[in-house]
């Protein structure tokens, strides 16, 4: 079975974010870090080389594959910021319909900048997803 590449590291998330060249993206990411830390009551941790994650949970699929992953987090990329909403988006349609300009993947919420979305609704989305994860998994 393949080993999961995205694992927690000892790298400093604050130093990582300070290294973002684009001033607006760096500011947005520092705001996201503070928001997620307040919501989760967890310190940020680097997962792999570029994901800032908060909390963790252990999953086990019917196939037997299992591992540990963060409960929520974000990834600054050149084109966008990826915010991880681990339960997916189907249960958050009311929030998603009003939140602003974004795209999604399975558990990825892509934004160009925080100014494109309603910050209160983002906080609600992240808070609800963290609460829902705690209902499904034992989150630490």
MODELLER restraints for C-alpha pairs under 7 A, 6 or more apart:
rsr = mdl.restraints
at = mdl.atoms
rsr.add(forms.Gaussian(group=physical.xy_distance, feature=features.Distance(at['CA:6:A'], at['CA:47:A']), mean=5.67, stdev=0.5))
rsr.add(forms.Gaussian(group=physical.xy_distance, feature=features.Distance(at['CA:6:A'], at['CA:48:A']), mean=4.77, stdev=0.5))
rsr.add(forms.Gaussian(group=physical.xy_distance, feature=features.Distance(at['CA:7:A'], at['CA:47:A']), mean=4.98, stdev=0.5))
rsr.add(forms.Gaussian(group=physical.xy_distance, feature=features.Distance(at['CA:7:A'], at['CA:48:A']), mean=5.36, stdev=0.5))
rsr.add(forms.Gaussian(group=physical.xy_distance, feature=features.Distance(at['CA:8:A'], at['CA:45:A']), mean=6.59, stdev=0.5))
rsr.add(forms.Gaussian(group=physical.xy_distance, feature=features.Distance(at['CA:8:A'], at['CA:46:A']), mean=5.65, stdev=0.5))
rsr.add(forms.Gaussian(group=physical.xy_distance, feature=features.Distance(at['CA:8:A'], at['CA:47:A']), mean=4.15, stdev=0.5))
rsr.add(forms.Gaussian(group=physical.xy_distance, feature=features.Distance(at['CA:8:A'], at['CA:48:A']), mean=6.16, stdev=0.5))
rsr.add(forms.Gaussian(group=physical.xy_distance, feature=features.Distance(at['CA:9:A'], at['CA:46:A']), mean=5.57, stdev=0.5))
rsr.add(forms.Gaussian(group=physical.xy_distance, feature=features.Distance(at['CA:9:A'], at['CA:47:A']), mean=5.82, stdev=0.5))
rsr.add(forms.Gaussian(group=physical.xy_distance, feature=features.Distance(at['CA:9:A'], at['CA:48:A']), mean=6.39, stdev=0.5))
rsr.add(forms.Gaussian(group=physical.xy_distance, feature=features.Distance(at['CA:11:A'], at['CA:46:A']), mean=5.98, stdev=0.5))
rsr.add(forms.Gaussian(group=physical.xy_distance, feature=features.Distance(at['CA:12:A'], at['CA:46:A']), mean=6.78, stdev=0.5))
rsr.add(forms.Gaussian(group=physical.xy_distance, feature=features.Distance(at['CA:13:A'], at['CA:44:A']), mean=6.58, stdev=0.5))
rsr.add(forms.Gaussian(group=physical.xy_distance, feature=features.Distance(at['CA:13:A'], at['CA:45:A']), mean=6.12, stdev=0.5))
rsr.add(forms.Gaussian(group=physical.xy_distance, feature=features.Distance(at['CA:13:A'], at['CA:46:A']), mean=5.62, stdev=0.5))
rsr.add(forms.Gaussian(group=physical.xy_distance, feature=features.Distance(at['CA:13:A'], at['CA:52:A']), mean=6.35, stdev=0.5))
rsr.add(forms.Gaussian(group=physical.xy_distance, feature=features.Distance(at['CA:17:A'], at['CA:26:A']), mean=6.22, stdev=0.5))
rsr.add(forms.Gaussian(group=physical.xy_distance, feature=features.Distance(at['CA:18:A'], at['CA:26:A']), mean=6.81, stdev=0.5))
rsr.add(forms.Gaussian(group=physical.xy_distance, feature=features.Distance(at['CA:20:A'], at['CA:26:A']), mean=5.45, stdev=0.5))
rsr.add(forms.Gaussian(group=physical.xy_distance, feature=features.Distance(at['CA:25:A'], at['CA:113:A']), mean=6.98, stdev=0.5))
rsr.add(forms.Gaussian(group=physical.xy_distance, feature=features.Distance(at['CA:28:A'], at['CA:113:A']), mean=6.86, stdev=0.5))
rsr.add(forms.Gaussian(group=physical.xy_distance, feature=features.Distance(at['CA:28:A'], at['CA:114:A']), mean=6.11, stdev=0.5))
rsr.add(forms.Gaussian(group=physical.xy_distance, feature=features.Distance(at['CA:37:A'], at['CA:43:A']), mean=5.98, stdev=0.5))
rsr.add(forms.Gaussian(group=physical.xy_distance, feature=features.Distance(at['CA:37:A'], at['CA:44:A']), mean=6.75, stdev=0.5))
rsr.add(forms.Gaussian(group=physical.xy_distance, feature=features.Distance(at['CA:39:A'], at['CA:127:A']), mean=6.09, stdev=0.5))
rsr.add(forms.Gaussian(group=physical.xy_distance, feature=features.Distance(at['CA:40:A'], at['CA:54:A']), mean=6.86, stdev=0.5))
rsr.add(forms.Gaussian(group=physical.xy_distance, feature=features.Distance(at['CA:42:A'], at['CA:54:A']), mean=5.89, stdev=0.5))
rsr.add(forms.Gaussian(group=physical.xy_distance, feature=features.Distance(at['CA:42:A'], at['CA:55:A']), mean=5.92, stdev=0.5))
rsr.add(forms.Gaussian(group=physical.xy_distance, feature=features.Distance(at['CA:43:A'], at['CA:54:A']), mean=6.46, stdev=0.5))
rsr.add(forms.Gaussian(group=physical.xy_distance, feature=features.Distance(at['CA:44:A'], at['CA:52:A']), mean=6.18, stdev=0.5))
rsr.add(forms.Gaussian(group=physical.xy_distance, feature=features.Distance(at['CA:44:A'], at['CA:53:A']), mean=5.66, stdev=0.5))
rsr.add(forms.Gaussian(group=physical.xy_distance, feature=features.Distance(at['CA:44:A'], at['CA:54:A']), mean=5.14, stdev=0.5))
rsr.add(forms.Gaussian(group=physical.xy_distance, feature=features.Distance(at['CA:45:A'], at['CA:52:A']), mean=5.69, stdev=0.5))
rsr.add(forms.Gaussian(group=physical.xy_distance, feature=features.Distance(at['CA:45:A'], at['CA:53:A']), mean=5.32, stdev=0.5))
rsr.add(forms.Gaussian(group=physical.xy_distance, feature=features.Distance(at['CA:45:A'], at['CA:54:A']), mean=6.33, stdev=0.5))
rsr.add(forms.Gaussian(group=physical.xy_distance, feature=features.Distance(at['CA:46:A'], at['CA:52:A']), mean=4.76, stdev=0.5))
rsr.add(forms.Gaussian(group=physical.xy_distance, feature=features.Distance(at['CA:46:A'], at['CA:53:A']), mean=6.06, stdev=0.5))
rsr.add(forms.Gaussian(group=physical.xy_distance, feature=features.Distance(at['CA:47:A'], at['CA:53:A']), mean=6.22, stdev=0.5))
rsr.add(forms.Gaussian(group=physical.xy_distance, feature=features.Distance(at['CA:50:A'], at['CA:75:A']), mean=6.13, stdev=0.5))
rsr.add(forms.Gaussian(group=physical.xy_distance, feature=features.Distance(at['CA:51:A'], at['CA:73:A']), mean=6.90, stdev=0.5))
rsr.add(forms.Gaussian(group=physical.xy_distance, feature=features.Distance(at['CA:51:A'], at['CA:74:A']), mean=5.77, stdev=0.5))
rsr.add(forms.Gaussian(group=physical.xy_distance, feature=features.Distance(at['CA:51:A'], at['CA:75:A']), mean=4.67, stdev=0.5))
rsr.add(forms.Gaussian(group=physical.xy_distance, feature=features.Distance(at['CA:52:A'], at['CA:73:A']), mean=5.40, stdev=0.5))
rsr.add(forms.Gaussian(group=physical.xy_distance, feature=features.Distance(at['CA:52:A'], at['CA:74:A']), mean=5.45, stdev=0.5))
rsr.add(forms.Gaussian(group=physical.xy_distance, feature=features.Distance(at['CA:52:A'], at['CA:75:A']), mean=6.36, stdev=0.5))
rsr.add(forms.Gaussian(group=physical.xy_distance, feature=features.Distance(at['CA:53:A'], at['CA:70:A']), mean=5.42, stdev=0.5))
rsr.add(forms.Gaussian(group=physical.xy_distance, feature=features.Distance(at['CA:53:A'], at['CA:72:A']), mean=5.86, stdev=0.5))
rsr.add(forms.Gaussian(group=physical.xy_distance, feature=features.Distance(at['CA:53:A'], at['CA:73:A']), mean=4.08, stdev=0.5))
rsr.add(forms.Gaussian(group=physical.xy_distance, feature=features.Distance(at['CA:53:A'], at['CA:74:A']), mean=6.57, stdev=0.5))
rsr.add(forms.Gaussian(group=physical.xy_distance, feature=features.Distance(at['CA:54:A'], at['CA:70:A']), mean=5.67, stdev=0.5))
rsr.add(forms.Gaussian(group=physical.xy_distance, feature=features.Distance(at['CA:54:A'], at['CA:71:A']), mean=5.95, stdev=0.5))
rsr.add(forms.Gaussian(group=physical.xy_distance, feature=features.Distance(at['CA:54:A'], at['CA:72:A']), mean=5.53, stdev=0.5))
rsr.add(forms.Gaussian(group=physical.xy_distance, feature=features.Distance(at['CA:54:A'], at['CA:73:A']), mean=5.77, stdev=0.5))
rsr.add(forms.Gaussian(group=physical.xy_distance, feature=features.Distance(at['CA:55:A'], at['CA:70:A']), mean=5.37, stdev=0.5))
rsr.add(forms.Gaussian(group=physical.xy_distance, feature=features.Distance(at['CA:55:A'], at['CA:71:A']), mean=5.35, stdev=0.5))
rsr.add(forms.Gaussian(group=physical.xy_distance, feature=features.Distance(at['CA:55:A'], at['CA:139:A']), mean=6.82, stdev=0.5))
rsr.add(forms.Gaussian(group=physical.xy_distance, feature=features.Distance(at['CA:55:A'], at['CA:140:A']), mean=5.49, stdev=0.5))
rsr.add(forms.Gaussian(group=physical.xy_distance, feature=features.Distance(at['CA:56:A'], at['CA:68:A']), mean=6.57, stdev=0.5))
rsr.add(forms.Gaussian(group=physical.xy_distance, feature=features.Distance(at['CA:56:A'], at['CA:69:A']), mean=5.34, stdev=0.5))
rsr.add(forms.Gaussian(group=physical.xy_distance, feature=features.Distance(at['CA:56:A'], at['CA:70:A']), mean=4.11, stdev=0.5))
rsr.add(forms.Gaussian(group=physical.xy_distance, feature=features.Distance(at['CA:56:A'], at['CA:71:A']), mean=5.18, stdev=0.5))
rsr.add(forms.Gaussian(group=physical.xy_distance, feature=features.Distance(at['CA:56:A'], at['CA:139:A']), mean=5.65, stdev=0.5))
rsr.add(forms.Gaussian(group=physical.xy_distance, feature=features.Distance(at['CA:56:A'], at['CA:140:A']), mean=5.33, stdev=0.5))
rsr.add(forms.Gaussian(group=physical.xy_distance, feature=features.Distance(at['CA:57:A'], at['CA:68:A']), mean=5.54, stdev=0.5))
rsr.add(forms.Gaussian(group=physical.xy_distance, feature=features.Distance(at['CA:57:A'], at['CA:69:A']), mean=5.67, stdev=0.5))
rsr.add(forms.Gaussian(group=physical.xy_distance, feature=features.Distance(at['CA:57:A'], at['CA:70:A']), mean=6.31, stdev=0.5))
rsr.add(forms.Gaussian(group=physical.xy_distance, feature=features.Distance(at['CA:57:A'], at['CA:71:A']), mean=6.46, stdev=0.5))
rsr.add(forms.Gaussian(group=physical.xy_distance, feature=features.Distance(at['CA:57:A'], at['CA:137:A']), mean=6.37, stdev=0.5))
rsr.add(forms.Gaussian(group=physical.xy_distance, feature=features.Distance(at['CA:57:A'], at['CA:138:A']), mean=6.04, stdev=0.5))
rsr.add(forms.Gaussian(group=physical.xy_distance, feature=features.Distance(at['CA:57:A'], at['CA:139:A']), mean=4.59, stdev=0.5))
rsr.add(forms.Gaussian(group=physical.xy_distance, feature=features.Distance(at['CA:57:A'], at['CA:140:A']), mean=6.21, stdev=0.5))
rsr.add(forms.Gaussian(group=physical.xy_distance, feature=features.Distance(at['CA:58:A'], at['CA:67:A']), mean=5.63, stdev=0.5))
rsr.add(forms.Gaussian(group=physical.xy_distance, feature=features.Distance(at['CA:58:A'], at['CA:68:A']), mean=4.40, stdev=0.5))
rsr.add(forms.Gaussian(group=physical.xy_distance, feature=features.Distance(at['CA:58:A'], at['CA:69:A']), mean=6.63, stdev=0.5))
rsr.add(forms.Gaussian(group=physical.xy_distance, feature=features.Distance(at['CA:59:A'], at['CA:66:A']), mean=5.36, stdev=0.5))
rsr.add(forms.Gaussian(group=physical.xy_distance, feature=features.Distance(at['CA:59:A'], at['CA:67:A']), mean=5.57, stdev=0.5))
rsr.add(forms.Gaussian(group=physical.xy_distance, feature=features.Distance(at['CA:59:A'], at['CA:68:A']), mean=6.22, stdev=0.5))
rsr.add(forms.Gaussian(group=physical.xy_distance, feature=features.Distance(at['CA:60:A'], at['CA:66:A']), mean=4.10, stdev=0.5))
rsr.add(forms.Gaussian(group=physical.xy_distance, feature=features.Distance(at['CA:60:A'], at['CA:67:A']), mean=6.70, stdev=0.5))
rsr.add(forms.Gaussian(group=physical.xy_distance, feature=features.Distance(at['CA:71:A'], at['CA:86:A']), mean=6.65, stdev=0.5))
rsr.add(forms.Gaussian(group=physical.xy_distance, feature=features.Distance(at['CA:71:A'], at['CA:130:A']), mean=6.49, stdev=0.5))
rsr.add(forms.Gaussian(group=physical.xy_distance, feature=features.Distance(at['CA:71:A'], at['CA:133:A']), mean=6.94, stdev=0.5))
rsr.add(forms.Gaussian(group=physical.xy_distance, feature=features.Distance(at['CA:72:A'], at['CA:84:A']), mean=5.40, stdev=0.5))
rsr.add(forms.Gaussian(group=physical.xy_distance, feature=features.Distance(at['CA:72:A'], at['CA:85:A']), mean=6.11, stdev=0.5))
rsr.add(forms.Gaussian(group=physical.xy_distance, feature=features.Distance(at['CA:72:A'], at['CA:86:A']), mean=6.57, stdev=0.5))
rsr.add(forms.Gaussian(group=physical.xy_distance, feature=features.Distance(at['CA:72:A'], at['CA:130:A']), mean=6.92, stdev=0.5))
rsr.add(forms.Gaussian(group=physical.xy_distance, feature=features.Distance(at['CA:73:A'], at['CA:83:A']), mean=5.96, stdev=0.5))
rsr.add(forms.Gaussian(group=physical.xy_distance, feature=features.Distance(at['CA:73:A'], at['CA:84:A']), mean=5.30, stdev=0.5))
rsr.add(forms.Gaussian(group=physical.xy_distance, feature=features.Distance(at['CA:74:A'], at['CA:81:A']), mean=6.93, stdev=0.5))
rsr.add(forms.Gaussian(group=physical.xy_distance, feature=features.Distance(at['CA:74:A'], at['CA:82:A']), mean=5.38, stdev=0.5))
rsr.add(forms.Gaussian(group=physical.xy_distance, feature=features.Distance(at['CA:74:A'], at['CA:83:A']), mean=4.30, stdev=0.5))
rsr.add(forms.Gaussian(group=physical.xy_distance, feature=features.Distance(at['CA:74:A'], at['CA:84:A']), mean=5.76, stdev=0.5))
rsr.add(forms.Gaussian(group=physical.xy_distance, feature=features.Distance(at['CA:75:A'], at['CA:81:A']), mean=5.76, stdev=0.5))
rsr.add(forms.Gaussian(group=physical.xy_distance, feature=features.Distance(at['CA:75:A'], at['CA:82:A']), mean=5.00, stdev=0.5))
rsr.add(forms.Gaussian(group=physical.xy_distance, feature=features.Distance(at['CA:75:A'], at['CA:83:A']), mean=6.54, stdev=0.5))
rsr.add(forms.Gaussian(group=physical.xy_distance, feature=features.Distance(at['CA:76:A'], at['CA:82:A']), mean=6.37, stdev=0.5))
rsr.add(forms.Gaussian(group=physical.xy_distance, feature=features.Distance(at['CA:79:A'], at['CA:112:A']), mean=6.79, stdev=0.5))
rsr.add(forms.Gaussian(group=physical.xy_distance, feature=features.Distance(at['CA:80:A'], at['CA:110:A']), mean=6.19, stdev=0.5))
rsr.add(forms.Gaussian(group=physical.xy_distance, feature=features.Distance(at['CA:80:A'], at['CA:111:A']), mean=5.47, stdev=0.5))
rsr.add(forms.Gaussian(group=physical.xy_distance, feature=features.Distance(at['CA:80:A'], at['CA:112:A']), mean=4.50, stdev=0.5))
rsr.add(forms.Gaussian(group=physical.xy_distance, feature=features.Distance(at['CA:81:A'], at['CA:110:A']), mean=5.71, stdev=0.5))
rsr.add(forms.Gaussian(group=physical.xy_distance, feature=features.Distance(at['CA:81:A'], at['CA:111:A']), mean=5.40, stdev=0.5))
rsr.add(forms.Gaussian(group=physical.xy_distance, feature=features.Distance(at['CA:81:A'], at['CA:112:A']), mean=6.14, stdev=0.5))
rsr.add(forms.Gaussian(group=physical.xy_distance, feature=features.Distance(at['CA:82:A'], at['CA:108:A']), mean=5.98, stdev=0.5))
rsr.add(forms.Gaussian(group=physical.xy_distance, feature=features.Distance(at['CA:82:A'], at['CA:109:A']), mean=5.56, stdev=0.5))
rsr.add(forms.Gaussian(group=physical.xy_distance, feature=features.Distance(at['CA:82:A'], at['CA:110:A']), mean=4.65, stdev=0.5))
rsr.add(forms.Gaussian(group=physical.xy_distance, feature=features.Distance(at['CA:82:A'], at['CA:111:A']), mean=6.65, stdev=0.5))
rsr.add(forms.Gaussian(group=physical.xy_distance, feature=features.Distance(at['CA:83:A'], at['CA:108:A']), mean=5.77, stdev=0.5))
rsr.add(forms.Gaussian(group=physical.xy_distance, feature=features.Distance(at['CA:83:A'], at['CA:109:A']), mean=4.96, stdev=0.5))
rsr.add(forms.Gaussian(group=physical.xy_distance, feature=features.Distance(at['CA:83:A'], at['CA:110:A']), mean=6.36, stdev=0.5))
rsr.add(forms.Gaussian(group=physical.xy_distance, feature=features.Distance(at['CA:84:A'], at['CA:107:A']), mean=5.74, stdev=0.5))
rsr.add(forms.Gaussian(group=physical.xy_distance, feature=features.Distance(at['CA:84:A'], at['CA:108:A']), mean=4.92, stdev=0.5))
rsr.add(forms.Gaussian(group=physical.xy_distance, feature=features.Distance(at['CA:84:A'], at['CA:109:A']), mean=6.22, stdev=0.5))
rsr.add(forms.Gaussian(group=physical.xy_distance, feature=features.Distance(at['CA:85:A'], at['CA:107:A']), mean=5.08, stdev=0.5))
rsr.add(forms.Gaussian(group=physical.xy_distance, feature=features.Distance(at['CA:85:A'], at['CA:108:A']), mean=6.11, stdev=0.5))
rsr.add(forms.Gaussian(group=physical.xy_distance, feature=features.Distance(at['CA:85:A'], at['CA:109:A']), mean=6.87, stdev=0.5))
rsr.add(forms.Gaussian(group=physical.xy_distance, feature=features.Distance(at['CA:85:A'], at['CA:126:A']), mean=6.74, stdev=0.5))
rsr.add(forms.Gaussian(group=physical.xy_distance, feature=features.Distance(at['CA:85:A'], at['CA:129:A']), mean=6.11, stdev=0.5))
rsr.add(forms.Gaussian(group=physical.xy_distance, feature=features.Distance(at['CA:86:A'], at['CA:107:A']), mean=5.12, stdev=0.5))
rsr.add(forms.Gaussian(group=physical.xy_distance, feature=features.Distance(at['CA:86:A'], at['CA:129:A']), mean=6.93, stdev=0.5))
rsr.add(forms.Gaussian(group=physical.xy_distance, feature=features.Distance(at['CA:87:A'], at['CA:107:A']), mean=6.61, stdev=0.5))
rsr.add(forms.Gaussian(group=physical.xy_distance, feature=features.Distance(at['CA:87:A'], at['CA:129:A']), mean=6.29, stdev=0.5))
rsr.add(forms.Gaussian(group=physical.xy_distance, feature=features.Distance(at['CA:87:A'], at['CA:133:A']), mean=6.69, stdev=0.5))
rsr.add(forms.Gaussian(group=physical.xy_distance, feature=features.Distance(at['CA:88:A'], at['CA:106:A']), mean=5.76, stdev=0.5))
rsr.add(forms.Gaussian(group=physical.xy_distance, feature=features.Distance(at['CA:88:A'], at['CA:107:A']), mean=4.54, stdev=0.5))
rsr.add(forms.Gaussian(group=physical.xy_distance, feature=features.Distance(at['CA:95:A'], at['CA:121:A']), mean=6.32, stdev=0.5))
rsr.add(forms.Gaussian(group=physical.xy_distance, feature=features.Distance(at['CA:95:A'], at['CA:125:A']), mean=6.76, stdev=0.5))
rsr.add(forms.Gaussian(group=physical.xy_distance, feature=features.Distance(at['CA:99:A'], at['CA:117:A']), mean=5.45, stdev=0.5))
rsr.add(forms.Gaussian(group=physical.xy_distance, feature=features.Distance(at['CA:99:A'], at['CA:118:A']), mean=5.22, stdev=0.5))
rsr.add(forms.Gaussian(group=physical.xy_distance, feature=features.Distance(at['CA:99:A'], at['CA:121:A']), mean=5.74, stdev=0.5))
rsr.add(forms.Gaussian(group=physical.xy_distance, feature=features.Distance(at['CA:99:A'], at['CA:122:A']), mean=6.90, stdev=0.5))
rsr.add(forms.Gaussian(group=physical.xy_distance, feature=features.Distance(at['CA:100:A'], at['CA:116:A']), mean=5.97, stdev=0.5))
rsr.add(forms.Gaussian(group=physical.xy_distance, feature=features.Distance(at['CA:100:A'], at['CA:117:A']), mean=4.33, stdev=0.5))
rsr.add(forms.Gaussian(group=physical.xy_distance, feature=features.Distance(at['CA:100:A'], at['CA:118:A']), mean=6.18, stdev=0.5))
rsr.add(forms.Gaussian(group=physical.xy_distance, feature=features.Distance(at['CA:101:A'], at['CA:116:A']), mean=5.47, stdev=0.5))
rsr.add(forms.Gaussian(group=physical.xy_distance, feature=features.Distance(at['CA:101:A'], at['CA:117:A']), mean=5.92, stdev=0.5))
rsr.add(forms.Gaussian(group=physical.xy_distance, feature=features.Distance(at['CA:102:A'], at['CA:109:A']), mean=6.86, stdev=0.5))
rsr.add(forms.Gaussian(group=physical.xy_distance, feature=features.Distance(at['CA:102:A'], at['CA:110:A']), mean=5.58, stdev=0.5))
rsr.add(forms.Gaussian(group=physical.xy_distance, feature=features.Distance(at['CA:102:A'], at['CA:111:A']), mean=4.99, stdev=0.5))
rsr.add(forms.Gaussian(group=physical.xy_distance, feature=features.Distance(at['CA:103:A'], at['CA:109:A']), mean=6.06, stdev=0.5))
rsr.add(forms.Gaussian(group=physical.xy_distance, feature=features.Distance(at['CA:103:A'], at['CA:110:A']), mean=5.08, stdev=0.5))
rsr.add(forms.Gaussian(group=physical.xy_distance, feature=features.Distance(at['CA:103:A'], at['CA:111:A']), mean=6.80, stdev=0.5))
rsr.add(forms.Gaussian(group=physical.xy_distance, feature=features.Distance(at['CA:104:A'], at['CA:110:A']), mean=5.79, stdev=0.5))
